[in-house]
Amino acid sequence: MKILLVHNYYKLSGGEDEVFRREKHLLVDAGHEVGVYVRDNNEINDQTTVQKISLAARTTWAWDSHRDLASLLHREKPDIAHFHNTFPLVSPSAYYACASAGVPVVQTLHNPRLICPAATLSRNGKPCEDCAQSAFLWPAVRHACYQDSRAKSALVGSMLVAHRLAGTWNAKVDRYIASTKFYRRKFADAGIRPERIALKPHFVETDPGVRDRPGNYALFIGRLSGEKGISTLLKAWDDLKHVPLRIRGEGPLAECVQQAANAEGSPVNVVPRLSGEDLLQLIRGARFLVWPSEGFYETFGLVAIEAFACGVPVIASRLGAMAEIVTDGFTGVHFCPADPADLAGKVEWAWSHPEELERMGRIARLEFERKYTREKNLSLLEEIYHEVLNERSLVRQRPLRSAVYSRTNAAQ
């Protein structure tokens, strides 16, 4: 199969970029002919004043990306185009380029941007779905949800409304991919045709192997910020001096975390940046992972399924996709989000019941093998592609090769 992958990188690399990279290698390794069209938000730094001013209009319709993709599609004639992020430099105009070329479109829903201009479904530290039920997304403008700016929120909101009114989301995208049932319901409730939303979780790129002995510390890995539950985590550990806690991450609350670690008698230890293998070794050494996010709905949890792969259970907030990925009493334990006392109680129970934790770790490993391996993900992804191609009657036989195309040669 000949597949074109399309992605807009953020200035700061994150989970969406990692999933894009993993799926690209997954498809290439499976023998598919894979091309890529990418934009990078760091391009904005080098743009002229006129280009920066025009960015507002190009967020709704990026004529340069449309032109480049039209040329690339005409030349390479892929069977299918799979989009990851389009905001803001690719824009939904890319879907129209595919429609003109007769190429079906698959779009992975990495975040709730289509139903929330801030792409978080949160406001003031609490989950918020006001815009998901608003025809013109005024709540986001009123509350300056995107980058604390009413003007920028209006810009993103106008893009979403324009394409909602044009019917872009349902007419120009053949299939969406949601990584959890929770988010599939959210998008369906907001107006995306449910039969167009496939379910496919993300995956662990390399099986790290299950640990061979119980861990001896609790572990947090993630961004050190309020919505990730860092304050709740540190408050919980005020009453858990006997439970070692290792924290790996960076973010605006890094100084607070370091102060907690420096306090006399503190069980908190800050772990420096690690390579991929060293990070997996850190996970294998944990008795359990703590996933305390609050105030927003996580779209997925790559570190949680990496813990599953190592046979490490997870203590997670009972919120959104976290409550779906971690099954209370089986692959981990739930606690009330933003409740340090409840978190401390669940950690205390877990620490004092090592046999139960080992049982959960074994179940977590089975869950990884059932849902989150490369092989399972490839099967699901190919099934989605074939369903779309069969619907569009565009199945073509092609010799299998590997190729990579970037924006620099897209219009050549």
N, C-alpha and C positions, 0 to 999 in steps of 0.2 A: 504494500500500500504506500502511496506517496502522500506525505502529510506535511503541511506547513504549520509550524508553531509560531504564534505571535505573542509578544510580551513587551510591556512597558516597565522597565526597571525603576524602582524608587531611588531617591538619593541615598538613603540608608538601607542596606540590604536587609531583607526579612524573610519570613516563612514563604511568601509567595514566590520570591526569587528562587528559593531552595527547591520548592515543589516543581517549578518550571524546569530547573536543571535536572532534577531526578527523572522526571517523565521524559525529557529529551533523551537522556542516556538509556532509559528503559526501552524506548522505541527503537533507537539505533541498534542496541544490542540484540533486539528481537529480529533484526533484518529489514526493518522498514526504511524507506527512503525519506529522510527527514530534512526539511529546510527550515530556516528560522528567519523571521523578520522581527527585529528588536529596536526599541527606542529606549533612551535613558534620560531620566529627569535631570541628570547633571548637564545635559545639553543646554538647558535653560540658562545656566551660568554664562555660556558663551554666546548667547543670542544678542542681537542688536536691540536697541530700544524699541524700534518699530516691531520687531518680532515678538518682544515681550508684551507689547501692547496688544498685538494680534492674538496672543495666547488665549485671551478670553473667548474670542470667536472660535479659535481652533480647538478648544476643549469640547465644543459641540460638534464641529466639523473640521477635522484636521486635513486640509486639502493636500498638504505635502505627503502625509501618510497614505491618503487615498490614492494619490498619483503613483507613489512608489509601489503600493500593493497592486494596483491595477496592472502596472507594467510587469511586476513579478509573477502575478497570477497568469497573465497572458503568455509569458515565456515558459514558465515551469509547469503549468497545468496540473496542480496537485489534485488529489482525489478529495481532500478535506482540509479545512483550515481550523485549527484548534487555538482559541484565544485564551490567554491567562489574564493579564491586566491590560486595559486599554487607556487608563487615565493617567495624564491628560493628553499625551502627545500622539497616541494612536487614534483615539476617539472612536465613537460608533460609526464614523464614516467608513471605517474599514469593513464593516459588515456589508455596506452597500457595494463596495468594490468586489467583494466575494459574490454578492447576488448578481452583479452584472456579468461576472465571469462564469456563473453557473456552478460555483464551488460552495458546497454546504458548510455551515458554520457550527462549531461546538464552542461553548464558552464555559470555562470553569468559574464558579462563583466563590472566589477566595474570600470575599468580604461582602457586607450588605450594602455596598455603594448604590446599587440600583434602587434601594428603598430607603436609604439614609445618606444625605450628602456628606456627613462626617465619616461614613463607613464604619460606624461603631455600634449603632443602636444603643447609645448611652448619652446621658446628659447630667452634668453635676454629680458624677459619681454613682448614678443609678441607671438601670436599664430604661430605655425610652423608645417607644415605637410610634410616636406622634406622626412622623412623616410617612411611615408605612401605610397609614390610613388617611393621609392628606393628599388631595388631588394636586395641589400646587406647591406643596412642601414649604408653606409659610412658617411652620414652627422652627425649621432650621435657620431661616433668615432672622426671625425675631430673636432667637436665642444665640445667634452668631456661632452656630455649632461647628462650622468648618474653619479651623485655624483661628478661632475667636474673632472672626471678621464677618459682619453682615454682608459686606460687598462680595467677599469670596464665597460665602454661603449662598448668596443669590446667584452667583456665577455657576456654581456646581448645580444648584437647584434648577436653574433655567435649562441647563443641558439635559438633566433628567426628565424634566417636564416636556421639553421639546420632542425628545425621542419617545416619550410615553404617548404624546398626542399623535406623533407620526406612526405609531404602531411598531416602532423598531424592535422592541424587546420580544414581541411575539411573532412578528412577521419575518425578521431578518436573521434570527437565530434558530437553528434547527434543533439544537439540544443544549440544555444547561447541565452542568455537573455540580451537585452539592455534595459536600463531604460528610454531612450528617443528616439524619432524618429531621432533627430539630430545625436546621436551616432550610431544608426542603419545604417544610411546612410554612416557614416564615415567608419565603418567596412566593409560594402558591397563594397564601392568604393576601399577598400584596398585588396579585393580578397576573403573575406568570402562569401560563397554562401548566397545570400539574403534570400532564402526560409528557411535557417537554423537559421535565427535570429528572435526570438520572441520578442515582445514588452511587458514589464511588469514594471511599475514604482515601486518604493519602497512605504512604507506605514507608517502611524502613528500608533504606537502600541496601545495606549489607547486614545480614543476620549476625548480631554480635555474640550469639550463643548464650544460653542460660547460665547464670552464676552457679558456682559449685559450693557456696557456703553462705549462711545468713549474713546480712550486712550489719554494720555497727554504727550507723549514723542516719539521721534524717537528711533529706536533700531537697533543695530548691534550685531549679535552673530556669532562668528567664529574665525578662527586662525588669530592672529595679525601679518600678513606678507604682503609683497609687492604684491604678486599675488592676494591676497584677497581684494585689493583696499584700504588698510588702509590709505595710503598717500593721495589718492584722497578724501577719506571720510573726513579726518582732514582738508584738504585745502578747501573743500566745506563749512565746518562749520566755516571757518574764516569770512564768510559773513552771517552766520545764528545764530547770538548770541541770538536771541529770541526764538530759537527752541531747547528745551532740547534734548540731545542725550545721551543715555545710551549704553555703550559698554561692552560686556561680551566676554572674550576670553583670550588666552595666545599665546605667540609666540615671535619671534625675535624683533618685533616692540612694545613690551609691554611698554618699557621705553618711547618711543616717545608718545604713547597714554597717559601715566601717566603725562608726561610733559604738554601735551595739556590740560589735565583735571586740572592741578595745576595752570594754567595761570589765572591771575586776570580776573574775569568776564566771565570765560569760561562756556559754557552751557554743556560741556562734563562731564559725570560722569562714572567712571569705576566701574563695578559691580563685586564683588568677585565670586568665584566658587559657583554654586548653585546645589541643588538636582534636580531631574527630575521634581517634582511637583512645586518647587519654580521657576524653569526655565520656565515652562508653565505659571505660574502666571505672570512672567516678560513679556512674550509675550502677554498675554491677556491685560496687562496694556499699551501696545504701540499703538499709533495711526497708525503707519506703521513700517514695517521692511525694512531696507536698505541692499541690496545685491549687493555690488559694485565690485565684482571680475573682474579682468582684466588680460590680458596677457596670459591667458590659457582658455581652455574650461572646465567648470565645468561639471562633469558627471551627477550630480543630485544635489538636494538641500533639505536635510531632514528638515532643519530649516525653509525653505520656505513653505513646505507643512504643517509643524506644525503651522505656522502662519495662513495659510488658514483654518486649523481646528478650530482655535480660532476666525475666522472672521476678521483677520488682513490682509490688503492688503500689497503688497511688491513693493518697488521701486528697480528695478533691471537693471543691465547693459544689453544693447541690444547686447548680445553675446552668440552664441551657445545655449546650453540647457537652459540657464537662460531666453532667449527670447522665448523659447518654453513653459516653465513651467509657467511663468508669462505672461499673455495676456494683452498687453498695452491697457489701457482704460477700462478694465473689472475687472481683478483680481489685478491690480496694474498699475505701470507706468514704462516705459523704459527711460533710459538716455544713452548717448554715453559713452562707457567705457573709463576710464582714463581721463575723462573731468570733472574736479571739478566745472567749471562754469555751465555746463549743469545739473550736479547733484544738485547743489545749486538751480538752477531755478526750477527743478522738485520738490524738497523738499519744496520750498517756495510756489509753486502752491498747493501742497498737504496740507500743513499746513493751508493755507487760504481757503480751500474748504472742510470743514469737512463733508458736506452733500454728496459730491461726493465720499469721502473716505469711508463713511459708506455704500454707494451703492456698491462700489468695495468690501468691506469686506463681504457683504452678498453674492455676486457672488463668492468670494473666498471660502466661506464656502460650497456653492453648488458644487464647483469644487472638494473640499475635499471629499464630500459625493459621488461624481460620480466616482472618480479615486483612492483615497488614503486611503481607509478604510481597516481594517483587512479582512473583509468579501470579498471585491472586490479582494484583493490581493490573498487570498486563492483560490478563484475561478479561477483566471488567472493562478496561479502556478499549480494547479491540472489539468487544461486544457492542459498546456504544457506537463506535465508528461504523461498524457493519450495519447496525440498525438504521443509522442515519443514511448511509449510502443506499441501502435497500429501499428506504422510503423515497429517496430522490432518484432511484434507478440510475445511479452513476457508478456502479461497480465496474472497474476496468482492470484488466490484467497488465501488470507492468513488471519488468525485471527489477530485482531488488538491488538498490545501490544506497550509498550514504552520501549526503551532500549537506552543506551548511551555507545558507545565504544570509547576509547581514544587510543593514540599510545602505551601507556604502556601495554595494554592488546591485542593489535592488532595481535601480533605474537604468543600469547599463544595458 
